[in-house]
Amino acid sequence: SSSQNLLQAVSENEGKLEAINAYDGAFLSFGIFQWTLGVRDTVGELPALLKKLKETYPDTFQLYFGRYGVDIADQTNALAGYLTLNGELINTRALKEQFRSREWVYRFWRAGRDPKVQAMEVEHALSRLKSFYWKYKVHGFTLNNIITSEYGVALLLDNHVNLPGLVGRALRKAMDQTGLTDPTNWDTAEERRVLNAYIEHRATTIDGIGPMYDAKGRAKRTAAYVTDNIISDERGTFRYSHTASRGLGNYIPEPQGFDPNDYPDMELDTEGRDMEFLARGAESVA
């Protein structure tokens, strides 16, 4: 599908389904988007993935995690939160440290090879778009009215995984620089002009945020999927789901049943790996 092809392009810059990193500041990173427990005492995105697994495939959750004492803290939402271990809230550096052990790395690696866990990873990765693509506004337009090609949405999603606070800001700079501030009647060439400028701006610091890590290298790897005909840079080609059709105008419709209130905004923590999830209105950088 359109969305899974896009996800393949973005995951080129992050990890494989069973990828694990226990060496960075977020203690344990897992999966195609390297979801973490969060740095220091902050929330992480990994508990939200496991929450979704527990709700959808409780037996699978029990097999890989529950029987070892892992559960999901009550305050965990669709995007982030904490785990508990043997009833204790894992919300400090010292408590998170235990997940660096060989036993836990192996358990997560083994879980990452299970098709049901992999299915949850794909669904969870795509659902990230719901936290910004139909919410963030630039020059009064939500992003689904501005960038509608598979290639463009892949660039936005990759940026959001790496540095959420830069997405709208870099896009605003790109629209200002090109003079293309009303996307209503853009064609593919005009979207591409904005995207080319956007790639440059996300490699800079804007309002104290940025630059995005390896911004241009990541963009090149994403563009290779256009060259290989896996994703398209034609305007209007992105589809979130099999059933969604192109909008009547130059926009991508919201997913069925989408409620923006289910997806709090994300901002990047100062150390750069974990997210703080703020229950406030959609970010506007118009």
HUNOR-V925175 format. One record per backbone hydrogen bond with DSSP energy under -0.5 kcal/mol. NH is the residue of the N-H (numbers start at 1). CO is the residue of the C=O. E is the energy in kcal/mol with one decimal. If there is no record, write none. Layout:
# HUNOR-V925175
NH&CO&E, NH&CO&E
This chain:
# HUNOR-V925175
5&1&-2.2, 6&2&-2.2, 7&3&-2.2, 8&4&-1.9, 9&5&-1.7, 10&6&-2.1, 11&7&-2.9, 12&8&-0.8, 13&10&-1.9, 14&11&-1.2, 15&32&-1.1, 19&16&-1.6, 21&29&-2.3, 27&24&-1.5, 28&26&-2.9, 29&21&-2.6, 30&35&-2.4, 31&19&-2.6, 34&31&-1.5, 35&30&-2.2, 37&26&-1.2, 37&28&-0.8, 40&25&-0.6, 42&39&-2.4, 44&81&-2.3, 46&36&-3.1, 48&45&-0.5, 49&45&-1.4, 50&46&-2.2, 51&47&-2.2, 52&48&-1.9, 53&49&-2.1, 54&50&-2.7, 55&51&-2.2, 56&52&-2.0, 57&53&-3.2, 61&57&-2.3, 62&58&-2.4, 63&59&-2.2, 64&60&-2.0, 65&61&-2.7, 66&61&-2.1, 67&62&-2.3, 68&65&-1.6, 69&66&-2.0, 70&65&-1.8, 71&84&-2.2, 73&82&-2.1, 76&73&-1.8, 77&80&-2.5, 81&44&-2.4, 84&71&-2.6, 85&88&-2.4, 86&69&-2.7, 87&69&-0.5, 88&85&-1.8, 90&83&-2.7, 91&89&-1.4, 96&92&-2.5, 97&93&-1.7, 98&94&-0.5, 98&95&-0.7, 99&96&-2.0, 100&97&-2.0, 101&98&-1.3, 105&101&-2.4, 106&102&-2.4, 107&103&-2.2, 108&104&-2.5, 109&105&-2.3, 110&106&-2.8, 111&107&-2.2, 112&108&-2.3, 113&110&-1.2, 114&111&-1.9, 118&114&-2.6, 119&115&-2.2, 120&116&-1.7, 121&117&-2.1, 122&118&-2.2, 123&119&-2.3, 124&120&-2.9, 125&121&-2.7, 126&122&-2.3, 127&123&-2.0, 128&124&-0.7, 128&125&-0.8, 129&126&-1.7, 130&127&-1.3, 131&128&-1.7, 132&129&-1.6, 133&129&-2.6, 134&129&-0.6, 135&132&-1.5, 136&132&-2.6, 137&283&-1.7, 138&141&-2.6, 141&138&-2.0, 143&136&-1.5, 144&133&-1.2, 145&142&-2.3, 146&142&-0.6, 146&143&-1.1, 147&143&-2.4, 148&146&-0.6, 151&232&-2.5, 153&149&-2.5, 154&150&-2.2, 155&151&-2.0, 156&152&-2.2, 157&153&-2.8, 158&154&-2.5, 159&155&-2.1, 160&156&-2.4, 161&157&-2.3, 162&158&-1.7, 163&159&-3.8, 164&160&-0.6, 166&163&-1.8, 167&163&-0.5, 167&164&-1.2, 170&166&-2.9, 171&167&-2.0, 172&168&-2.3, 173&169&-2.1, 174&170&-2.1, 175&171&-2.5, 176&172&-2.6, 177&173&-2.7, 178&174&-2.1, 179&175&-1.1, 180&175&-0.8, 181&179&-1.2, 185&182&-0.5, 186&183&-1.7, 191&187&-2.1, 192&188&-2.5, 193&189&-1.9, 194&190&-2.0, 195&191&-2.6, 196&192&-2.6, 197&193&-1.8, 198&194&-2.6, 199&195&-2.5, 200&196&-1.2, 201&197&-2.3, 202&198&-2.4, 203&200&-1.0, 204&201&-1.7, 206&204&-0.5, 206&209&-3.0, 209&206&-2.2, 212&202&-2.7, 215&212&-1.3, 218&214&-2.8, 219&215&-1.8, 220&216&-2.1, 221&217&-1.9, 222&218&-2.0, 223&219&-2.7, 224&220&-1.5, 225&221&-0.5, 225&222&-1.3, 226&222&-0.5, 226&223&-1.1, 227&223&-2.0, 228&224&-1.9, 229&226&-1.8, 230&225&-2.7, 231&225&-1.7, 237&234&-1.4, 238&148&-2.3, 247&251&-1.5, 251&249&-1.5, 252&144&-1.7, 253&245&-0.5, 253&251&-0.5, 258&255&-1.9, 262&259&-2.3, 263&260&-1.6, 265&278&-1.4, 267&276&-1.8, 269&274&-2.1, 272&269&-1.8, 276&267&-2.4, 278&265&-1.9, 278&276&-0.7, 279&277&-0.6, 280&278&-2.2, 285&137&-2.2
